[in-house]
Amino acid sequence: MFVSVLRNVASQYVKRSFTSAPAANNKIDLQQEAMLKEKCFLVDDNDNITGAASKRDCHLVQEDGHIPLHRAFSVFLFNNHGDLLLQKRSSEKITYPDCYTNSCCSHPLADYPEEAEGAVGIKKAAKRRLIHELGIKPDTISLENMHYITRIHYKDPGNGKYGEHEIDYVLFIQQDVKLKPNPDEVSEISFVPRTEFDDFVPTLTGQWTPWFSLILKHRLKYWWDNLDKLEEIKDHKKILKLKSE
């Protein structure tokens, strides 16, 4: 397990960690299935909203390999020491179960709605998911402290049934917060310091989510090294098209 690896192989990396107690499988399955009915925003290559579709339909891989392009976000939460919170997704997740990833990931929803320009809708959606996944109370993080860095466009076939095709908004937050992770969503977490991250990554034998893997490969270390200069490195105009190869 994630925590076991940290403790047995590199215990100095552990800043905060836990192993969640499993909830009843039927309860988790019902919750995960219900969330597949939520409506995500369909977008074109320029991130213009073209409609809405269920989360299930947005992730189904069609016979020709097509996956509808939709809007998403990825939160990178750092504590005041600059350590990054990583999580392992629950084994009950329908897409990318048991994968390591960044602090919090999800989609703005048409159900609320959360389509506001200037990433305001994205930030509101992120606050909604932060309380759902990590138990972070929404009044503890202000919209001003949620820094929109850029957007990435990527596609991944997943397991052949469910995949991803997203324009993903990257949000950075640096703040100490109280955590109460939801075991239906997250199985394990840990804060990892930047100075030890390069040595830490090879100790993990599990899979990463495709969006985190691409961000790690192309941009994360640069952004992390400039955590105190986020306003200087942000790029709201371009959509970075990232590929694994």
Rosetta silent file (secondary structure, phi, psi, omega in degrees, C-alpha in Angstrom):
SEQUENCE: MFVSVLRNVASQYVKRSFTSAPAANNKIDLQQEAMLKEKCFLVDDNDNITGAASKRDCHLVQEDGHIPLHRAFSVFLFNNHGDLLLQKRSSEKITYPDCYTNSCCSHPLADYPEEAEGAVGIKKAAKRRLIHELGIKPDTISLENMHYITRIHYKDPGNGKYGEHEIDYVLFIQQDVKLKPNPDEVSEISFVPRTEFDDFVPTLTGQWTPWFSLILKHRLKYWWDNLDKLEEIKDHKKILKLKSE
SCORE:     score description
SCORE:     0.000 S_00000001
   1 L     0.000  164.180 -178.891    0.000    0.000    0.000 S_00000001
   2 H   -55.641  -54.347 -177.884    0.971    3.638   -0.395 S_00000001
   3 H   -63.828  -39.825  179.195    1.483    4.265    3.302 S_00000001
   4 H   -61.124  -42.363  178.450    3.277    0.946    3.735 S_00000001
   5 H   -60.498  -44.996 -179.252    5.682    1.839    0.941 S_00000001
   6 H   -62.183  -43.999 -176.751    6.373    5.179    2.549 S_00000001
   7 H   -71.042  -39.429 -173.292    6.963    3.705    5.964 S_00000001
   8 H   -85.450  -31.480 -174.703    9.015    0.731    4.858 S_00000001
   9 H  -103.913  -37.929 -174.281   11.028    2.254    2.041 S_00000001
  10 L  -147.922   65.360 -173.573   11.196    5.973    2.696 S_00000001
  11 H   -63.916  -21.406 -179.804    9.677    6.795    6.062 S_00000001
  12 H   -67.722  -14.815 -178.903   11.295   10.228    6.089 S_00000001
  13 H   -80.828  -17.043 -173.669    8.833   11.319    3.408 S_00000001
  14 L   -72.982  119.362  173.817    5.758   10.876    5.594 S_00000001
  15 L  -109.918  -36.137  175.285    4.349   14.203    6.755 S_00000001
  16 L  -159.297  126.333 -178.194    0.739   13.133    7.151 S_00000001
  17 E  -150.558  161.234  179.100   -0.698    9.778    6.130 S_00000001
  18 E  -160.478  161.042  170.368   -3.573    7.450    6.797 S_00000001
  19 E  -120.700  121.060 -174.482   -5.212    4.264    5.648 S_00000001
  20 L   -74.130  145.130  170.873   -8.950    4.566    5.253 S_00000001
  21 L   -78.057  131.719 -177.801  -11.369    2.083    6.723 S_00000001
  22 L   -68.443  139.594  173.537  -13.422    0.580    3.878 S_00000001
  23 L   -87.552  172.740  179.761  -17.087    1.454    3.720 S_00000001
  24 L   -62.861  132.637 -174.469  -19.768   -1.054    2.745 S_00000001
  25 H   -59.189  -41.857 -177.989  -19.305   -2.029   -0.907 S_00000001
  26 H   -65.031  -34.306  178.160  -22.966   -1.681   -1.821 S_00000001
  27 H   -65.499  -46.694 -179.986  -23.032    1.832   -0.348 S_00000001
  28 H   -62.894  -45.717 -178.722  -19.952    2.885   -2.290 S_00000001
  29 H   -58.634  -41.470  179.683  -21.219    1.349   -5.511 S_00000001
  30 H   -64.920  -41.465  179.436  -24.516    3.220   -5.219 S_00000001
  31 H   -66.138  -44.240 -179.950  -22.745    6.521   -4.581 S_00000001
  32 H   -65.242  -40.073  177.868  -20.347    6.053   -7.477 S_00000001
  33 H   -65.016  -40.231  180.000  -23.172    5.054   -9.809 S_00000001
  34 H   -62.542  -39.005 -178.748  -25.252    8.056   -8.755 S_00000001
  35 H   -69.052  -22.226  177.034  -22.389   10.432   -9.556 S_00000001
  36 L   -67.742  -13.566  178.664  -22.188    9.046  -13.089 S_00000001
  37 L   -87.108  -12.899  179.408  -25.546   10.744  -13.710 S_00000001
  38 L   -62.609  150.250 -175.405  -24.144   14.222  -12.996 S_00000001
  39 E   -97.468  119.311  175.092  -23.888   16.501  -16.025 S_00000001
  40 E   -94.589  161.227  178.409  -20.441   17.601  -17.211 S_00000001
  41 E   -86.913  123.209  170.217  -19.764   20.395  -19.696 S_00000001
  42 E   -80.210  141.146 -178.235  -18.931   19.333  -23.248 S_00000001
  43 E  -136.974  162.509  172.138  -16.425   21.670  -24.907 S_00000001
  44 L   -93.296 -175.171 -176.282  -14.670   22.171  -28.218 S_00000001
  45 L   -64.176  -17.783  178.205  -10.898   22.332  -28.688 S_00000001
  46 L   -98.825   10.477  176.809  -10.944   25.993  -27.642 S_00000001
  47 L    71.505   22.537  172.993  -12.802   25.200  -24.403 S_00000001
  48 L   -83.376  132.856 -179.136  -16.073   26.734  -25.566 S_00000001
  49 E   -68.374  128.076 -179.427  -19.063   24.987  -23.981 S_00000001
  50 E  -114.212   -6.354 -179.042  -21.060   23.094  -26.617 S_00000001
  51 E   160.694 -160.766  179.073  -23.504   21.245  -24.372 S_00000001
  52 E  -145.247  152.400  178.338  -23.680   18.859  -21.440 S_00000001
  53 E  -151.642  158.716 -179.778  -23.675   15.096  -20.971 S_00000001
  54 E   -62.736  153.721  178.332  -23.706   12.662  -18.086 S_00000001
  55 H   -58.512  -35.790  177.555  -20.411   11.846  -16.459 S_00000001
  56 H   -61.733  -50.079 -177.730  -20.891    8.273  -17.648 S_00000001
  57 H   -65.514  -29.989  179.906  -21.326    9.318  -21.297 S_00000001
  58 H   -70.601  -19.293 -176.127  -18.347   11.683  -21.041 S_00000001
  59 H  -112.910   -7.447  178.181  -16.067    8.799  -20.074 S_00000001
  60 E   -70.380  131.627  176.266  -17.386    5.926  -22.171 S_00000001
  61 L   -86.615  118.203 -178.606  -14.983    4.845  -24.894 S_00000001
  62 L   -78.990  168.849 -174.443  -16.966    4.418  -28.093 S_00000001
  63 L   -57.766  -34.007  179.970  -16.300    1.700  -30.661 S_00000001
  64 L   -87.090    6.560  179.926  -14.229    4.042  -32.815 S_00000001
  65 L    88.650   -2.383 -178.675  -12.192    5.161  -29.790 S_00000001
  66 L   -70.066  137.508  172.090  -13.983    8.481  -29.493 S_00000001
  67 L  -130.146  125.366 -177.878  -14.390    9.958  -26.003 S_00000001
  68 L   -57.919  133.838  177.219  -16.374   13.226  -25.705 S_00000001
  69 L   -74.994  126.986 -177.092  -14.181   16.216  -24.848 S_00000001
  70 E  -140.613  168.725 -174.722  -15.302   17.714  -21.555 S_00000001
  71 E   -93.315  140.538 -178.809  -14.143   20.179  -18.912 S_00000001
  72 E  -145.789  179.663  174.229  -12.341   19.095  -15.734 S_00000001
  73 E  -148.462  154.574  175.653   -9.996   20.395  -13.043 S_00000001
  74 E  -131.293  122.510  179.331   -7.013   19.161  -11.033 S_00000001
  75 E   -98.052  133.195  172.743   -6.174   20.642   -7.628 S_00000001
  76 E  -114.713  108.442 -175.787   -2.624   20.620   -6.279 S_00000001
  77 E  -102.150  123.796  178.310   -2.764   21.344   -2.555 S_00000001
  78 E  -114.624  144.767  171.994    0.446   22.320   -0.759 S_00000001
  79 L   -82.066 -179.902 -175.936    0.887   22.941    2.943 S_00000001
  80 L   -68.696  -13.624  174.573    2.673   26.039    4.205 S_00000001
  81 L   -85.765   -7.013 -178.621    6.004   24.165    4.044 S_00000001
  82 L    89.878   11.131  177.974    5.497   23.616    0.303 S_00000001
  83 L   -82.376  140.144 -176.291    4.826   19.863    0.573 S_00000001
  84 E   -93.670  132.692  175.588    2.378   18.451   -1.998 S_00000001
  85 E   -82.836  119.395  173.633   -0.608   16.353   -0.963 S_00000001
  86 E  -108.807  152.351  177.515   -0.882   13.178   -3.035 S_00000001
  87 E  -132.736  160.135  169.182   -3.716   10.689   -2.830 S_00000001
  88 E  -111.871  126.915 -177.752   -4.496    7.154   -3.903 S_00000001
  89 E   -68.944  146.473  179.716   -7.943    6.763   -5.411 S_00000001
  90 L   -59.142  150.812  176.363  -10.331    4.323   -3.794 S_00000001
  91 L   -68.876  -14.011  179.804  -10.603    0.838   -5.257 S_00000001
  92 L   -88.330   -6.270  178.259  -14.330    1.543   -5.669 S_00000001
  93 L   -63.105  138.449 -177.685  -13.764    4.381   -8.141 S_00000001
  94 L   -75.889  -36.640  175.660  -15.241    3.533  -11.530 S_00000001
  95 L  -107.448  131.489  175.543  -12.507    5.332  -13.454 S_00000001
  96 L    51.879   52.146  176.819   -8.832    4.745  -12.600 S_00000001
  97 L   -65.706  149.374  174.978   -9.352    2.921   -9.288 S_00000001
  98 L    62.510   20.638  178.207   -6.316    2.417   -7.020 S_00000001
  99 L   -98.339  143.300  173.084   -4.262    4.968   -8.968 S_00000001
 100 E   -76.438  147.606 -178.601   -2.018    7.560   -7.351 S_00000001
 101 E  -160.896 -176.686  178.631   -2.817   11.137   -8.283 S_00000001
 102 L   -74.405 -174.658 -165.357   -2.742   14.766   -7.229 S_00000001
 103 L   -60.334  -41.602 -176.134   -4.678   16.207   -4.313 S_00000001
 104 E  -162.018  137.617 -177.857   -8.170   16.372   -5.812 S_00000001
 105 E  -142.319  140.357  175.206   -9.641   15.927   -9.310 S_00000001
 106 E  -173.960 -151.957 -174.409  -13.131   16.223  -10.771 S_00000001
 107 L  -136.321  142.721  165.696  -15.413   18.225  -13.085 S_00000001
 108 L   -68.319  148.472 -173.125  -17.449   21.425  -12.955 S_00000001
 109 E  -119.862  143.068  174.732  -21.097   20.466  -13.302 S_00000001
 110 L   -73.004  -17.719 -178.100  -24.026   21.855  -15.248 S_00000001
 111 L   -64.573  -21.011 -169.136  -26.232   20.679  -12.395 S_00000001
 112 L   -95.525  -47.213   -5.789  -25.162   23.616  -10.170 S_00000001
 113 L   -92.196  168.126 -178.010  -24.155   25.436  -12.589 S_00000001
 114 L  -139.154   48.370 -176.240  -20.386   25.994  -12.595 S_00000001
 115 L  -104.214    6.551 -173.511  -19.659   27.387  -16.047 S_00000001
 116 L   -54.635  145.040 -179.900  -18.624   30.937  -15.037 S_00000001
 117 L   -72.207  167.658  177.300  -15.800   32.514  -17.016 S_00000001
 118 L    69.799   19.912  177.603  -12.389   33.339  -15.565 S_00000001
 119 L    69.255    8.680  177.868  -12.211   29.998  -13.753 S_00000001
 120 H   -63.580  -43.706  177.894  -14.658   31.187  -11.083 S_00000001
 121 H   -62.958  -37.905  178.033  -16.943   28.245  -11.822 S_00000001
 122 H   -63.064  -44.409 -179.000  -13.951   25.898  -11.705 S_00000001
 123 H   -64.504  -39.386  178.040  -12.913   27.218   -8.304 S_00000001
 124 H   -65.782  -38.735  177.142  -16.434   26.796   -6.931 S_00000001
 125 H   -65.186  -38.700  179.814  -16.491   23.241   -8.272 S_00000001
 126 H   -64.382  -40.404  177.965  -13.102   22.581   -6.664 S_00000001
 127 H   -63.228  -38.590  177.757  -14.375   23.755   -3.275 S_00000001
 128 H   -62.147  -42.049 -178.148  -17.335   21.401   -3.635 S_00000001
 129 H   -77.842  -30.794  178.691  -15.045   18.463   -4.362 S_00000001
 130 H   -62.348  -37.919  176.712  -12.469   19.341   -1.700 S_00000001
 131 H   -73.113  -35.174 -178.568  -15.087   18.897    0.980 S_00000001
 132 H   -70.167  -43.907 -175.865  -16.397   15.708   -0.668 S_00000001
 133 H   -85.437  -42.486 -170.245  -13.019   14.023   -1.164 S_00000001
 134 H  -116.966   -1.061  178.089  -10.878   15.453    1.617 S_00000001
 135 L    70.250   22.312 -179.909  -13.351   16.910    4.108 S_00000001
 136 L   -83.342  116.976 -177.112  -11.947   20.433    3.724 S_00000001
 137 L   -62.156  133.733 -173.854  -14.605   22.882    4.851 S_00000001
 138 H   -62.978  -26.136 -179.104  -15.410   25.358    2.041 S_00000001
 139 H   -79.587   -2.934 -179.605  -15.176   28.423    4.280 S_00000001
 140 H   -90.778  -15.564  178.251  -11.529   27.641    5.086 S_00000001
 141 L  -123.650  123.142  179.536  -10.241   28.259    1.533 S_00000001
 142 L   -85.556  156.857  176.119  -11.039   31.485   -0.299 S_00000001
 143 H   -60.910  -32.005 -178.578  -11.409   31.756   -4.065 S_00000001
 144 H   -67.441  -25.524 -179.418   -8.501   34.227   -3.991 S_00000001
 145 H   -91.686    5.263  175.830   -6.206   31.560   -2.564 S_00000001
 146 L  -104.222  107.656 -172.149   -7.053   29.141   -5.390 S_00000001
 147 E   -96.414  116.065  176.085   -4.609   29.964   -8.186 S_00000001
 148 E   -80.224  115.430 -174.583   -5.615   29.015  -11.709 S_00000001
 149 E   -90.167  -54.671 -178.139   -2.335   28.163  -13.473 S_00000001
 150 E  -169.847 -176.456  174.219   -3.312   26.930  -16.949 S_00000001
 151 E  -121.423  144.120  174.075   -5.374   24.401  -18.918 S_00000001
 152 E  -122.530  147.312  177.307   -4.200   21.123  -20.407 S_00000001
 153 E  -116.132  122.546 -179.775   -5.844   19.062  -23.154 S_00000001
 154 E  -148.203  163.719  177.524   -5.194   15.317  -23.049 S_00000001
 155 E  -140.085  140.539  178.736   -6.786   12.003  -23.949 S_00000001
 156 E  -145.153  132.288 -175.892   -6.367    8.547  -22.436 S_00000001
 157 L   -74.778   -9.191  178.341   -8.176    5.300  -23.381 S_00000001
 158 L    60.966 -134.339 -179.230   -8.282    4.062  -19.790 S_00000001
 159 L   -93.324   10.233 -179.565   -9.354    0.436  -19.466 S_00000001
 160 L    93.680  -21.379  174.996  -11.058    0.423  -22.852 S_00000001
 161 L  -102.883  -48.709  177.432  -14.512    0.965  -21.364 S_00000001
 162 E  -119.338  129.650  178.439  -13.986    4.185  -19.432 S_00000001
 163 L  -137.234 -163.821 -179.652  -11.337    6.715  -20.413 S_00000001
 164 E  -134.545  142.952  170.438  -10.626   10.439  -20.336 S_00000001
 165 E  -150.531   99.564 -166.232  -10.660   13.263  -22.864 S_00000001
 166 E  -135.957  151.353  157.665  -10.483   16.541  -21.024 S_00000001
 167 E  -102.151  110.279 -166.389   -9.552   20.167  -20.976 S_00000001
 168 E  -107.345  117.780  176.613   -8.253   20.181  -17.440 S_00000001
 169 E   -80.707  128.712  179.829   -7.921   23.375  -15.379 S_00000001
 170 E   -98.406  123.175  179.596   -4.919   23.271  -13.043 S_00000001
 171 E  -117.602  133.927  174.490   -5.432   24.920   -9.647 S_00000001
 172 E  -111.326  137.022  174.372   -2.738   25.481   -7.012 S_00000001
 173 E  -132.385  130.683  172.267   -3.527   26.088   -3.334 S_00000001
 174 E  -121.718  110.701 -175.286   -0.939   26.651   -0.624 S_00000001
 175 L  -172.894  142.468  171.493   -2.462   26.557    2.833 S_00000001
 176 L   -78.473  129.597 -178.081   -2.529   24.413    5.953 S_00000001
 177 L  -136.943  158.829  173.443   -5.958   22.766    6.225 S_00000001
 178 L   -87.936  134.274 -175.954   -7.678   20.149    8.339 S_00000001
 179 L  -114.029  140.174  171.056   -8.316   16.926    6.445 S_00000001
 180 L  -142.135   77.699 -172.576  -10.986   14.283    6.874 S_00000001
 181 L   -59.866  145.421  179.764  -10.675   12.142    3.722 S_00000001
 182 L   -89.477  113.312 -177.019  -13.712   10.327    2.373 S_00000001
 183 L   -65.480  -15.400  174.811  -12.910    6.576    2.111 S_00000001
 184 L   -69.928  -22.659 -175.935  -15.455    6.246   -0.708 S_00000001
 185 L  -111.553  -38.991 -169.598  -13.133    8.415   -2.809 S_00000001
 186 E  -127.433  129.430  178.384   -9.635    8.239   -1.312 S_00000001
 187 E   -94.772  -34.463 -175.409   -7.841    5.250    0.193 S_00000001
 188 E  -151.530  152.000  176.339   -4.536    6.871    1.219 S_00000001
 189 E  -141.839  162.327  170.782   -2.793   10.249    1.319 S_00000001
 190 E  -164.539  143.814  169.746    0.577   11.752    2.124 S_00000001
 191 E   -87.441  134.004 -177.950    2.304   15.127    1.938 S_00000001
 192 E  -124.185  127.104  178.126    5.609   14.891    0.034 S_00000001
 193 L   -70.717  149.691  178.341    8.360   17.567    0.125 S_00000001
 194 H   -61.805  -40.282 -175.605    9.736   18.873   -3.174 S_00000001
 195 H   -66.727  -17.347 -177.442   13.340   18.135   -2.158 S_00000001
 196 H  -113.525   -0.644 -173.291   12.500   14.450   -1.690 S_00000001
 197 H   -63.997  -42.656 -176.928    9.971   13.980   -4.493 S_00000001
 198 H   -62.023  -36.135  177.984   12.422   12.719   -7.124 S_00000001
 199 H   -79.456  -26.654 -178.085   13.615    9.946   -4.816 S_00000001
 200 H   -72.512  -41.222 -173.933   10.094    9.228   -3.627 S_00000001
 201 H   -54.981  -45.146 -178.655    8.501    8.576   -7.042 S_00000001
 202 H   -66.387  -14.709  179.997   10.504    5.392   -7.834 S_00000001
 203 H   -76.431  -13.352 -178.827    9.403    3.851   -4.527 S_00000001
 204 L   -92.159  131.817 -178.093    5.822    3.594   -5.799 S_00000001
 205 L  -105.014   -9.536  179.573    4.938    0.510   -7.798 S_00000001
 206 L   -82.200  178.002 -178.389    1.302    1.353   -8.555 S_00000001
 207 L   -87.322  153.166  171.960   -0.084    3.301  -11.500 S_00000001
 208 E   -98.864  154.499  170.695   -0.559    7.055  -11.765 S_00000001
 209 L   -67.043  150.607 -175.738   -3.622    8.675  -13.274 S_00000001
 210 H   -63.747  -37.400 -179.140   -2.885    9.809  -16.835 S_00000001
 211 H   -66.655  -41.272  179.076   -3.504   13.508  -16.139 S_00000001
 212 H   -68.149  -39.965  179.497   -1.142   13.548  -13.160 S_00000001
 213 H   -59.329  -42.490  179.809    1.469   11.565  -15.067 S_00000001
 214 H   -69.013  -43.022  178.797    1.408   14.086  -17.937 S_00000001
 215 H   -63.451  -41.033  177.824    1.508   17.105  -15.640 S_00000001
 216 H   -61.328  -43.658 -177.274    4.395   15.533  -13.730 S_00000001
 217 H   -66.776  -40.137 -168.961    6.292   14.848  -16.938 S_00000001
 218 H  -102.656  -29.737 -168.663    5.812   18.243  -18.555 S_00000001
 219 H  -141.174  -27.764 -165.165    5.204   20.967  -15.967 S_00000001
 220 H   -56.090  -46.929 -175.061    4.826   20.051  -12.288 S_00000001
 221 H   -64.132  -37.777  177.185    8.410   20.466  -11.117 S_00000001
 222 H   -63.564  -47.798  178.531    8.726   23.858  -12.777 S_00000001
 223 H   -61.693  -43.995 -178.084    5.490   25.081  -11.198 S_00000001
 224 H   -62.436  -40.909  179.819    6.429   23.601   -7.833 S_00000001
 225 H   -67.914  -15.586  179.599    9.853   25.270   -7.906 S_00000001
 226 L  -117.172   35.392 -176.706    8.071   28.590   -8.463 S_00000001
 227 H   -60.489  -27.242  178.979    5.388   28.139   -5.831 S_00000001
 228 H   -90.841    5.416 -179.060    6.097   31.634   -4.506 S_00000001
 229 H  -132.483   39.332 -173.434    5.798   33.147   -8.010 S_00000001
 230 H   -61.809  -35.178 -179.728    2.510   31.704   -9.240 S_00000001
 231 H   -66.350  -25.271 -179.017    1.282   34.973  -10.712 S_00000001
 232 H   -81.816  -29.281 -173.900    4.403   35.114  -12.886 S_00000001
 233 H  -100.661   -7.880 -177.904    4.157   31.584  -14.304 S_00000001
 234 L   -66.481  150.367  179.074    0.425   31.291  -14.895 S_00000001
 235 L  -141.193   98.941 -176.049   -0.787   31.074  -18.485 S_00000001
 236 L   -92.585   -5.487 -174.761   -4.518   31.609  -18.965 S_00000001
 237 L   -91.141  -41.181 -174.479   -4.385   32.143  -22.730 S_00000001
 238 L   -91.538  153.046  168.405   -2.956   28.874  -24.029 S_00000001
 239 E  -112.072  113.840 -177.537   -4.321   25.353  -23.741 S_00000001
 240 E   -77.221  122.325  178.102   -1.398   22.967  -23.433 S_00000001
 241 E   -95.062  109.575 -174.149   -1.919   19.826  -25.485 S_00000001
 242 L  -107.705  138.456  177.951   -0.035   17.077  -23.676 S_00000001
 243 L  -129.264  149.419 -176.833    0.689   13.577  -24.975 S_00000001
 244 L   -74.070  -29.473 -177.876    2.301   10.642  -23.215 S_00000001
 245 L   -84.844    0.000    0.000    4.566    9.696  -26.106 S_00000001
